[in-house]
Amino acid sequence: MATIKPLPELLINQIAAGEVIERPAAALKEILENSVDAGARKITVQLQQGGVKQIRVADDGAGIAKDELQLALMRHSTSKISTLEDLHQITSLGFRGEALASIAAVSRLTLTSRHAEQSHAWQILVEGKTISQPKPSSLAQGTTLDVNDLYFNIPARRKFLKSEATEFAHCDETFKRIALSQASIEFVLQHNGKARRHLRAGDSAQRIAAVLGEEFKQTAAWVDEQSAEMHLHGMVALPAYARSSRDTQYFFVNHRFVNDKLISHALREAYRDVLHLDRHPAFVLFLDLNPEGVDVNVHPTKTEVRFREPRALHQFIFHAINKALASPQTESQSKEPTPIARSYPAYPKTGQAQAGMVSQPASFYGTLFSTEVRSIPTVPTNLTPVIPTARTDQSITVEETQDNHPLGFALGQLHGIYILAQNVRGLIVVDMHAAHERIMYEKLKQALDQHEIPRQPLLIPVTFYANQLDVTVIEENQAILDQLGFEIAVLSPTTVAVRAVPATLQHADIAQLARDILHEIREYGASQILTAKRNEILATMACHGAIRANRKLTLEEMNALLREMEMTKRADQCNHGRPTWFETSLSDLDKLFMRGK
């Protein structure tokens, strides 16, 4: 019969290392967090062979006193907390007191540190269960931790490590996470003697650009929302720049990188009706909240957390991101986002009586948007392209800075697919179907929310063949169809008639539209159509009602579409996350044609 006996301290530490230090990147994470907690202003990381051969981290933090060096390598020894109350309001990254002991148990470790009050540094060596006495050493400031030959005494664990390139990639990712969350600290990363990253201290926007590239910064919307004790700030990529993988998703809670299901769900919901299903959003977000509102003592790796008020947090994140995507403002433009959707004044008067203005909408415009009559600006007769021989920032005129119409005025169509327009900055190209689809979608959402989807009776009902399933759907879901603006009647076991449709969709392919709506109701069920799958069915309707390719539009109709885009939320992307327009500046066109050279 086996007897119960206590495990040796070294074995206890090696077991703990299996949970906390599963690969070099995990050891690097724990060491970097200690350096941050020590108040370091510069941290230098040197790796050999992906971190397996060596992990060396030097910081200029507060340092460790001589008498505490050995204590720092004992399990459950920490300066971060001392009472249960401290555990409930943790502000440091580390607090368990397990990391250094776990690392020392599976490596050859050298710890050198100089406390601010000491005249010189002290050093101790650890190999297995042997810990040396402190001895004098040379170090100007802070702490240097040298971890060599990781898992040298656990060959079975070492066999599970991947290639050098793979292990370095994991270390680099850990380095990026810490660096993103600590923009005020300078970071240096070297691998096999070669410099890989040098990130100078700055603000969050500068650090994001340095780590993820200037392109990400330029194509992301700035988030800065405050609610009660919660503050969310950072950058979210616009849907058009979403990724095929989740490799650019960084969320920090009180500067701690977390991977939380609640937060992930809130972000997915915010992107839901602007992102294609097989694409993933990219973001760097920082959530600051009262430490008592989050429990970080959930898992040894400290990447999982629990929130005291999860529902309120979910709604806060969802609405903050939704707002940023609806009215995107890049960091380079402003850190204080302002809505794009706003009322735009009429184009300035000219010598003629309101040149370019018509009193009634174009015939197609009236059916295109089904809105109240309004004045529609066309291309003014006095608006001509600006084509300088050489262009500088100083040459921009006052008139150009007073651009009331960001999307400019239409010049014509290209292949019946794109609208070409000019604004004060240059050329605008609009995918007219994608743009109109977004406009229709937002109008349908607003109308459904207000229970006011206008219905258009058809002079001649549209009939088509229907199978038994379609007939059943019609008979059992009249209330849902009515809410969506449809009147569909069963004429026989195999024939149905569409007698009315939403007014904005009266020029769509009525039979195909009805078939798709019935399919959606059958697929998702009536209970889901106006809740979880509400946006999907409205997107289907919008797609049917949007302008099709090769539809010839007049200049009045094109300009009407541009003005609607300017007043529509999320008009930068269609319902599938594709861009609806892009702009090319005159300076870029000048470079293309080598003007001024």
C-alpha positions as CSV (number, residue, x, y, z in Angstrom):
1,M,0.0,0.0,0.0
2,A,1.4,3.4,-1.0
3,T,2.0,5.9,1.8
4,I,1.3,9.6,1.7
5,K,4.4,11.7,2.0
6,P,5.3,15.3,1.1
7,L,7.0,16.0,-2.2
8,P,10.5,17.5,-2.4
9,E,10.6,21.2,-2.9
10,L,12.4,20.9,-6.2
11,L,9.7,18.5,-7.6
12,I,7.0,20.9,-6.4
13,N,8.6,23.7,-8.3
14,Q,9.0,21.6,-11.4
15,I,5.3,20.6,-11.4
16,A,4.4,24.3,-11.0
17,A,6.7,25.1,-13.9
18,G,4.6,22.7,-16.0
19,E,1.6,25.0,-15.5
20,V,3.3,28.4,-15.7
21,I,6.5,27.8,-17.9
22,E,5.3,25.6,-20.7
23,R,7.7,27.2,-23.2
24,P,10.4,29.9,-23.4
25,A,7.8,32.6,-24.2
26,A,6.0,31.9,-20.9
27,A,9.2,32.4,-19.0
28,L,9.9,35.6,-20.9
29,K,6.4,36.9,-20.0
30,E,6.9,36.4,-16.3
31,I,10.3,38.1,-16.3
32,L,9.1,41.0,-18.3
33,E,6.1,41.5,-16.0
34,N,8.5,41.6,-13.0
35,S,10.6,44.3,-14.8
36,V,7.5,46.4,-15.5
37,D,6.3,46.0,-11.9
38,A,9.8,47.2,-10.7
39,G,9.2,50.5,-12.4
40,A,11.7,50.0,-15.3
41,R,12.0,52.7,-17.9
42,K,14.1,50.5,-20.3
43,I,14.0,46.8,-20.7
44,T,16.5,44.9,-22.9
45,V,15.8,41.2,-24.0
46,Q,18.5,39.0,-25.4
47,L,17.5,35.5,-26.7
48,Q,19.6,32.6,-28.0
49,Q,18.1,29.7,-30.0
50,G,14.5,30.9,-29.6
51,G,15.0,31.4,-25.9
52,V,15.8,27.7,-25.2
53,K,19.5,28.3,-24.9
54,Q,19.3,31.7,-23.2
55,I,16.8,34.3,-22.0
56,R,18.5,37.4,-20.7
57,V,16.4,40.4,-19.5
58,A,18.0,43.5,-18.1
59,D,16.0,46.4,-16.7
60,D,16.7,49.7,-14.9
61,G,14.0,49.2,-12.3
62,A,14.1,49.5,-8.5
63,G,16.3,46.4,-8.0
64,I,16.3,43.7,-5.3
65,A,18.1,44.1,-2.0
66,K,20.9,41.7,-1.1
67,D,19.0,40.1,1.7
68,E,15.9,39.4,-0.5
69,L,17.7,37.8,-3.5
70,Q,17.3,34.2,-2.2
71,L,13.8,34.9,-1.0
72,A,12.8,36.1,-4.4
73,L,13.5,32.6,-5.8
74,M,11.3,30.8,-3.2
75,R,7.7,29.9,-4.1
76,H,4.9,32.1,-2.8
77,S,7.3,34.9,-2.0
78,T,6.3,38.3,-3.4
79,S,6.3,42.0,-2.7
80,K,3.1,42.6,-4.6
81,I,0.4,41.4,-2.0
82,S,0.3,40.5,1.6
83,T,-3.4,40.2,2.6
84,L,-6.7,38.9,1.1
85,E,-7.8,42.5,0.5
86,D,-4.7,43.0,-1.6
87,L,-5.7,40.0,-3.7
88,H,-9.1,41.7,-4.5
89,Q,-7.5,44.9,-5.8
90,I,-4.4,43.9,-7.7
91,T,-2.7,46.6,-9.7
92,S,0.6,44.9,-10.5
93,L,1.1,42.4,-13.3
94,G,2.7,39.7,-11.1
95,F,1.4,38.7,-7.7
96,R,1.6,34.9,-7.2
97,G,5.2,34.6,-6.3
98,E,5.6,31.4,-8.3
99,A,7.3,32.5,-11.6
100,L,11.0,32.8,-10.6
101,A,10.9,29.7,-8.5
102,S,9.4,27.7,-11.4
103,I,11.9,29.1,-13.9
104,A,14.8,28.4,-11.5
105,A,13.6,24.8,-11.1
106,V,14.0,24.0,-14.8
107,S,17.0,26.1,-15.9
108,R,20.5,27.4,-14.9
109,L,19.6,30.8,-13.6
110,T,21.7,33.8,-12.6
111,L,20.1,36.7,-10.8
112,T,22.0,40.0,-10.5
113,S,20.5,43.1,-9.0
114,R,21.4,46.4,-7.5
115,H,19.0,48.1,-5.2
116,A,18.9,51.8,-5.3
117,E,20.2,52.1,-1.7
118,Q,23.1,49.7,-2.2
119,S,26.6,50.7,-3.2
120,H,27.0,47.8,-5.7
121,A,25.1,44.9,-7.1
122,W,24.8,41.3,-5.8
123,Q,24.5,38.1,-7.6
124,I,23.2,34.6,-6.9
125,L,23.4,31.4,-9.0
126,V,20.8,28.6,-9.1
127,E,21.1,25.2,-10.7
128,G,18.5,22.6,-9.7
129,K,18.1,22.6,-6.0
130,T,21.4,24.4,-5.4
131,I,21.2,28.1,-4.6
132,S,24.5,30.0,-4.0
133,Q,25.1,32.7,-1.4
134,P,25.0,36.3,-2.7
135,K,28.3,37.6,-4.0
136,P,29.3,41.1,-5.1
137,S,28.8,41.9,-8.8
138,S,28.9,44.9,-11.1
139,L,25.7,46.4,-12.4
140,A,24.9,50.1,-12.8
141,Q,21.2,49.9,-11.9
142,G,18.2,47.5,-11.8
143,T,18.0,43.8,-12.3
144,T,19.4,41.3,-14.9
145,L,18.0,37.8,-15.1
146,D,19.9,35.2,-17.0
147,V,18.0,32.0,-17.8
148,N,20.2,29.4,-19.5
149,D,19.5,25.9,-20.9
150,L,15.8,25.8,-20.2
151,Y,14.5,22.3,-19.3
152,F,18.1,20.9,-19.1
153,N,17.0,18.7,-16.2
154,I,13.6,17.7,-17.7
155,P,14.5,16.2,-21.1
156,A,11.0,14.9,-21.6
157,R,9.6,18.4,-21.5
158,R,12.3,19.7,-23.8
159,K,11.3,17.2,-26.5
160,F,7.9,19.0,-26.7
161,L,9.5,22.3,-27.8
162,K,9.2,23.3,-31.4
163,S,11.8,24.6,-33.8
164,E,14.0,27.6,-32.9
165,A,12.0,29.8,-35.4
166,T,8.7,28.7,-33.8
167,E,9.9,29.3,-30.2
168,F,11.3,32.7,-31.2
169,A,8.0,33.6,-32.8
170,H,6.2,32.9,-29.6
171,C,8.7,35.0,-27.6
172,D,8.3,37.8,-30.1
173,E,4.6,37.7,-29.7
174,T,4.9,37.9,-25.9
175,F,7.4,40.8,-26.3
176,K,4.9,42.6,-28.5
177,R,2.0,42.1,-26.0
178,I,4.0,43.6,-23.1
179,A,5.4,46.4,-25.2
180,L,2.0,47.4,-26.5
181,S,0.6,47.6,-23.0
182,Q,3.6,49.7,-21.7
183,A,4.1,52.5,-24.2
184,S,6.0,54.7,-21.7
185,I,8.8,52.1,-21.4
186,E,11.6,51.6,-24.0
187,F,12.0,48.0,-25.2
188,V,14.9,46.3,-27.0
189,L,14.8,42.8,-28.4
190,Q,17.7,40.8,-29.8
191,H,17.9,37.2,-31.1
192,N,21.1,35.4,-31.7
193,G,23.0,38.6,-31.5
194,K,20.9,40.4,-34.0
195,A,18.6,43.4,-33.2
196,R,15.0,42.6,-33.9
197,R,13.0,45.4,-32.3
198,H,13.8,48.7,-30.7
199,L,10.7,50.5,-29.4
200,R,11.3,53.9,-28.0
201,A,9.1,55.3,-25.2
202,G,6.1,57.3,-26.4
203,D,2.3,57.3,-26.4
204,S,-0.1,54.4,-27.2
205,A,-0.6,55.5,-30.8
206,Q,3.1,55.7,-31.5
207,R,3.7,52.3,-29.9
208,I,0.9,50.6,-31.9
209,A,2.3,52.0,-35.1
210,A,5.8,50.8,-34.1
211,V,4.7,47.3,-33.3
212,L,1.9,46.7,-35.9
213,G,3.1,49.1,-38.6
214,E,2.0,52.5,-39.8
215,E,-0.5,50.9,-42.2
216,F,-2.5,49.5,-39.3
217,K,-2.5,52.9,-37.6
218,Q,-3.7,54.7,-40.7
219,T,-6.5,52.2,-41.4
220,A,-7.9,51.9,-37.9
221,A,-10.6,53.9,-36.0
222,W,-9.7,55.5,-32.7
223,V,-11.7,54.4,-29.7
224,D,-12.0,56.6,-26.6
225,E,-15.1,56.0,-24.5
226,Q,-15.8,56.5,-20.8
227,S,-18.6,55.1,-18.7
228,A,-18.8,55.2,-14.9
229,E,-15.6,53.5,-13.8
230,M,-14.7,52.0,-17.2
231,H,-12.5,53.6,-19.8
232,L,-12.0,51.9,-23.2
233,H,-9.4,53.3,-25.6
234,G,-7.2,52.1,-28.4
235,M,-7.6,51.3,-32.1
236,V,-9.9,49.0,-34.1
237,A,-9.3,48.2,-37.7
238,L,-12.0,49.2,-40.1
239,P,-13.9,46.2,-41.6
240,A,-12.3,46.6,-45.0
241,Y,-8.9,45.8,-43.4
242,A,-10.0,42.8,-41.4
243,R,-7.7,39.7,-41.4
244,S,-8.0,36.1,-42.4
245,S,-6.8,35.1,-38.9
246,R,-6.9,36.3,-35.3
247,D,-3.2,37.2,-35.2
248,T,-3.8,40.9,-34.6
249,Q,-6.1,41.0,-31.6
250,Y,-4.8,42.6,-28.5
251,F,-7.0,43.4,-25.5
252,F,-5.6,44.6,-22.2
253,V,-7.4,45.0,-18.9
254,N,-5.6,47.3,-16.6
255,H,-2.5,46.8,-18.9
256,R,-2.7,43.0,-18.6
257,F,-3.2,41.1,-21.8
258,V,-6.3,38.9,-21.5
259,N,-8.1,36.4,-23.7
260,D,-11.7,36.5,-22.5
261,K,-14.8,35.0,-24.0
262,L,-17.1,37.8,-22.8
263,I,-14.9,40.5,-24.4
264,S,-14.5,38.4,-27.6
265,H,-18.2,38.1,-27.9
266,A,-18.8,41.8,-27.5
267,L,-16.3,42.6,-30.2
268,R,-17.8,40.0,-32.6
269,E,-21.2,41.5,-32.1
270,A,-20.0,45.0,-32.7
271,Y,-18.5,43.9,-36.0
272,R,-21.3,41.5,-36.9
273,D,-23.1,43.4,-39.6
274,V,-20.0,44.9,-41.2
275,L,-17.6,42.0,-41.4
276,H,-17.7,39.0,-43.7
277,L,-18.0,35.7,-41.8
278,D,-14.6,34.3,-42.7
279,R,-12.8,37.5,-41.7
280,H,-11.6,38.6,-38.3
281,P,-11.3,42.1,-36.8
282,A,-7.9,43.5,-35.8
283,F,-7.6,45.7,-32.7
284,V,-5.5,47.0,-29.9
285,L,-7.7,48.0,-27.0
286,F,-7.1,49.0,-23.4
287,L,-9.8,48.7,-20.8
288,D,-9.1,50.6,-17.5
289,L,-11.4,49.9,-14.6
290,N,-11.4,49.6,-10.8
291,P,-9.2,46.6,-9.9
292,E,-12.0,45.5,-7.5
293,G,-14.2,45.0,-10.6
294,V,-12.1,42.2,-12.1
295,D,-10.7,39.0,-10.7
296,V,-7.3,38.2,-12.2
297,N,-6.6,35.2,-9.9
298,V,-8.3,32.7,-12.2
299,H,-5.5,30.8,-13.9
300,P,-1.7,30.6,-13.3
301,T,-1.0,32.2,-16.7
302,K,-3.1,35.2,-15.7
303,T,-4.6,35.6,-19.1
304,E,-8.1,34.6,-18.0
305,V,-10.2,37.0,-15.8
306,R,-13.7,37.3,-14.4
307,F,-15.7,40.5,-14.2
308,R,-18.0,41.6,-11.4
309,E,-20.5,43.1,-13.8
310,P,-20.1,41.1,-17.0
311,R,-23.4,42.3,-18.7
312,A,-22.7,46.0,-18.2
313,L,-19.1,45.5,-19.5
314,H,-20.3,43.6,-22.5
315,Q,-22.8,46.4,-23.4
316,F,-20.2,49.1,-22.8
317,I,-17.6,47.4,-25.1
318,F,-20.2,46.6,-27.8
319,H,-21.6,50.2,-28.0
320,A,-18.1,51.8,-27.9
321,I,-16.8,49.7,-30.8
322,N,-20.1,50.0,-32.7
323,K,-19.9,53.8,-32.4
324,A,-16.3,53.8,-33.6
325,L,-17.1,51.7,-36.6
326,A,-20.2,53.7,-37.4
327,S,-18.3,57.0,-37.4
328,P,-14.7,56.0,-38.0
329,Q,-12.0,58.6,-37.3
330,T,-8.4,57.5,-37.6
331,E,-5.9,58.4,-35.0
332,S,-3.9,60.4,-37.5
333,Q,-7.0,62.6,-38.0
334,S,-8.0,63.0,-34.4
335,K,-8.1,61.3,-31.1
336,E,-11.6,62.7,-30.5
337,P,-13.9,60.9,-33.0
338,T,-16.7,62.9,-34.5
339,P,-19.5,61.4,-36.5
340,I,-19.3,61.4,-40.3
341,A,-23.0,61.1,-40.5
342,R,-24.2,64.7,-40.1
343,S,-26.2,67.4,-41.9
344,Y,-24.3,68.9,-44.8
345,P,-25.2,72.5,-46.0
346,A,-26.0,73.2,-49.6
347,Y,-23.3,74.0,-52.0
348,P,-22.4,77.7,-52.1
349,K,-24.4,79.9,-54.4
350,T,-22.8,81.2,-57.6
351,G,-23.6,84.0,-59.9
352,Q,-26.5,81.9,-61.3
353,A,-29.6,81.3,-59.3
354,Q,-28.4,78.4,-57.1
355,A,-26.5,76.8,-59.9
356,G,-26.6,73.0,-60.0
357,M,-29.7,72.8,-57.7
358,V,-33.0,71.2,-58.7
359,S,-36.3,71.6,-56.9
360,Q,-37.4,68.0,-57.2
361,P,-35.5,64.7,-56.9
362,A,-34.6,62.8,-60.1
363,S,-37.2,60.2,-61.0
364,F,-35.0,57.3,-60.1
365,Y,-33.9,59.0,-56.9
366,G,-37.5,59.0,-55.6
367,T,-37.8,55.3,-56.0
368,L,-34.2,54.7,-55.0
369,F,-34.5,55.9,-51.5
370,S,-38.2,56.5,-50.9
371,T,-37.6,59.5,-48.7
372,E,-39.1,62.9,-48.5
373,V,-38.5,65.4,-51.3
374,R,-35.3,67.4,-50.8
375,S,-33.0,69.6,-52.9
376,I,-30.3,67.5,-54.6
377,P,-27.0,69.2,-55.5
378,T,-25.7,68.3,-58.9
379,V,-22.2,69.0,-60.3
380,P,-21.9,72.9,-60.1
381,T,-21.0,74.5,-63.4
382,N,-18.1,76.3,-61.8
383,L,-16.5,73.2,-60.3
384,T,-13.4,72.3,-62.3
385,P,-10.5,70.1,-61.5
386,V,-7.4,71.6,-59.9
387,I,-4.3,70.5,-61.9
388,P,-1.2,72.2,-60.6
389,T,2.2,71.7,-62.0
390,A,3.6,71.2,-58.6
391,R,1.6,70.9,-55.4
392,T,2.7,71.5,-51.8
393,D,0.7,71.7,-48.5
394,Q,1.1,75.5,-48.6
395,S,-0.7,75.7,-52.0
396,I,-4.0,74.5,-50.6
397,T,-6.6,77.3,-51.0
398,V,-9.1,78.5,-48.4
399,E,-11.9,77.2,-50.7
400,E,-10.5,73.8,-50.5
401,T,-10.4,73.7,-46.7
402,Q,-14.1,74.5,-46.6
403,D,-15.2,71.1,-48.0
404,N,-18.7,70.5,-46.9
405,H,-19.1,67.3,-49.0
406,P,-16.3,64.8,-48.2
407,L,-17.4,62.6,-51.2
408,G,-17.4,65.5,-53.6
409,F,-19.6,65.7,-56.8
410,A,-20.1,63.1,-59.5
411,L,-18.3,63.3,-62.8
412,G,-19.7,60.1,-64.4
413,Q,-19.8,56.3,-64.3
414,L,-17.2,53.7,-65.1
415,H,-18.3,50.5,-66.8
416,G,-21.7,50.9,-65.1
417,I,-20.2,49.8,-61.8
418,Y,-18.3,52.7,-60.3
419,I,-19.1,56.4,-59.7
420,L,-16.3,58.8,-60.3
421,A,-16.4,61.9,-58.3
422,Q,-14.1,64.8,-57.3
423,N,-13.7,66.5,-54.0
424,V,-11.3,69.3,-53.0
425,R,-8.5,66.7,-52.4
426,G,-8.7,64.6,-55.5
427,L,-10.6,61.7,-57.0
428,I,-13.3,59.6,-55.3
429,V,-14.3,56.1,-56.7
430,V,-17.5,54.6,-55.4
431,D,-18.8,51.1,-55.8
432,M,-22.4,52.1,-56.3
433,H,-24.0,48.7,-55.5
434,A,-22.0,48.3,-52.3
435,A,-22.7,51.9,-51.2
436,H,-26.4,51.7,-52.0
437,E,-26.6,48.3,-50.2
438,R,-25.3,49.9,-47.0
439,I,-27.7,52.8,-47.3
440,M,-30.7,50.5,-47.8
441,Y,-29.6,48.3,-45.0
442,E,-29.3,51.1,-42.5
443,K,-32.7,52.5,-43.6
444,L,-34.3,49.1,-43.2
445,K,-32.8,48.7,-39.7
446,Q,-34.1,52.0,-38.6
447,A,-37.5,51.4,-40.0
448,L,-37.8,48.0,-38.4
449,D,-36.7,49.4,-35.0
450,Q,-39.5,52.0,-35.3
451,H,-42.0,49.4,-36.6
452,E,-42.4,51.6,-39.7
453,I,-41.2,49.7,-42.7
454,P,-43.3,51.4,-45.5
455,R,-45.2,49.0,-47.7
456,Q,-45.7,49.4,-51.4
457,P,-48.8,47.5,-52.8
458,L,-48.0,46.0,-56.3
459,L,-50.4,46.9,-59.1
460,I,-50.0,43.5,-60.5
461,P,-49.2,40.8,-57.9
462,V,-46.1,38.7,-58.6
463,T,-46.9,35.0,-58.6
464,F,-44.4,32.1,-58.5
465,Y,-44.1,28.4,-57.8
466,A,-43.6,27.4,-54.2
467,N,-43.0,24.1,-52.6
468,Q,-44.8,22.8,-49.5
469,L,-42.2,24.1,-47.2
470,D,-42.5,27.6,-48.5
471,V,-46.3,27.4,-48.3
472,T,-46.1,26.3,-44.7
473,V,-43.7,29.2,-43.9
474,I,-46.1,31.7,-45.3
475,E,-49.1,30.3,-43.5
476,E,-47.3,30.2,-40.1
477,N,-45.4,33.5,-40.3
478,Q,-47.8,36.1,-41.5
479,A,-47.0,38.4,-38.6
480,I,-43.3,38.2,-39.3
481,L,-43.8,38.9,-43.0
482,D,-46.0,41.8,-42.1
483,Q,-43.4,43.3,-39.8
484,L,-40.9,43.1,-42.6
485,G,-43.2,44.9,-45.0
486,F,-44.4,41.9,-47.1
487,E,-47.8,40.7,-48.1
488,I,-47.6,37.2,-49.5
489,A,-50.7,35.0,-50.1
490,V,-51.1,31.3,-50.9
491,L,-53.1,30.9,-54.0
492,S,-52.8,27.1,-54.3
493,P,-50.7,24.3,-52.8
494,T,-48.0,25.2,-55.3
495,T,-48.5,28.9,-56.1
496,V,-48.1,32.0,-54.0
497,A,-48.6,35.7,-54.8
498,V,-46.6,38.7,-53.6
499,R,-49.1,41.6,-53.2
500,A,-46.9,44.1,-51.4
501,V,-43.2,44.6,-50.6
502,P,-41.2,47.2,-48.6
503,A,-41.3,50.4,-50.5
504,T,-37.6,50.7,-50.9
505,L,-37.5,47.3,-52.6
506,Q,-40.2,47.7,-55.1
507,H,-37.8,47.6,-58.1
508,A,-36.1,44.5,-56.9
509,D,-36.6,41.0,-58.4
510,I,-39.8,40.4,-56.4
511,A,-40.0,36.7,-56.9
512,Q,-36.4,36.0,-56.0
513,L,-36.6,38.4,-53.0
514,A,-39.6,36.6,-51.7
515,R,-37.9,33.2,-52.1
516,D,-34.9,34.4,-50.2
517,I,-36.9,35.8,-47.4
518,L,-38.9,32.6,-47.0
519,H,-35.7,30.6,-47.1
520,E,-34.2,32.7,-44.3
521,I,-37.3,32.3,-42.1
522,R,-37.3,28.6,-42.7
523,E,-33.6,28.3,-42.0
524,Y,-33.5,30.3,-38.8
525,G,-37.0,30.1,-37.4
526,A,-39.5,32.9,-36.7
527,S,-38.2,33.4,-33.1
528,Q,-34.7,34.2,-34.5
529,I,-35.6,36.4,-37.4
530,L,-36.3,39.5,-35.5
531,T,-33.7,38.9,-32.8
532,A,-30.4,37.1,-33.4
533,K,-30.8,36.8,-37.2
534,R,-32.5,40.2,-37.7
535,N,-29.5,41.9,-39.4
536,E,-28.9,38.9,-41.7
537,I,-32.4,39.0,-43.2
538,L,-32.3,42.8,-43.5
539,A,-29.0,42.5,-45.3
540,T,-30.6,40.0,-47.7
541,M,-33.4,42.5,-48.4
542,A,-30.9,45.4,-48.8
543,C,-28.9,43.5,-51.3
544,H,-31.9,42.8,-53.5
545,G,-32.9,46.5,-53.4
546,A,-29.5,48.0,-54.1
547,I,-28.6,49.4,-57.5
548,R,-27.3,46.7,-59.9
549,A,-24.3,46.8,-62.1
550,N,-24.7,48.4,-65.5
551,R,-27.6,50.6,-64.2
552,K,-27.1,54.0,-65.9
553,L,-27.5,56.8,-63.5
554,T,-27.8,60.5,-64.2
555,L,-25.5,63.0,-62.5
556,E,-28.4,64.0,-60.2
557,E,-28.9,60.4,-59.2
558,M,-25.2,59.9,-58.6
559,N,-24.9,63.0,-56.4
560,A,-28.0,61.9,-54.5
561,L,-26.3,58.7,-53.7
562,L,-23.1,60.5,-52.6
563,R,-25.1,62.8,-50.3
564,E,-27.0,59.7,-48.8
565,M,-23.6,58.1,-48.1
566,E,-22.4,61.1,-46.2
567,M,-25.4,60.9,-44.0
568,T,-25.4,57.2,-43.4
569,K,-23.7,55.4,-40.6
570,R,-21.0,52.9,-41.6
571,A,-21.2,54.0,-45.2
572,D,-17.5,53.2,-45.6
573,Q,-18.3,49.5,-45.8
574,C,-21.0,47.4,-47.4
575,N,-22.8,44.8,-45.3
576,H,-20.1,42.2,-46.0
577,G,-17.2,44.4,-44.8
578,R,-15.9,45.5,-48.2
579,P,-15.0,49.1,-48.8
580,T,-17.6,51.2,-50.6
581,W,-15.3,53.9,-51.8
582,F,-11.7,55.1,-51.8
583,E,-9.9,58.4,-52.4
584,T,-6.8,59.3,-54.5
585,S,-5.4,62.7,-53.8
586,L,-4.3,65.1,-56.5
587,S,-0.7,64.9,-55.1
588,D,-0.7,61.1,-55.7
589,L,-2.1,61.6,-59.2
590,D,0.6,64.2,-59.8
591,K,3.3,61.7,-58.8
592,L,1.7,59.0,-61.0
593,F,2.0,61.3,-64.0
594,M,5.3,62.8,-62.9
595,R,4.0,66.3,-62.9
596,G,6.3,69.0,-61.6
597,K,9.4,67.0,-62.3
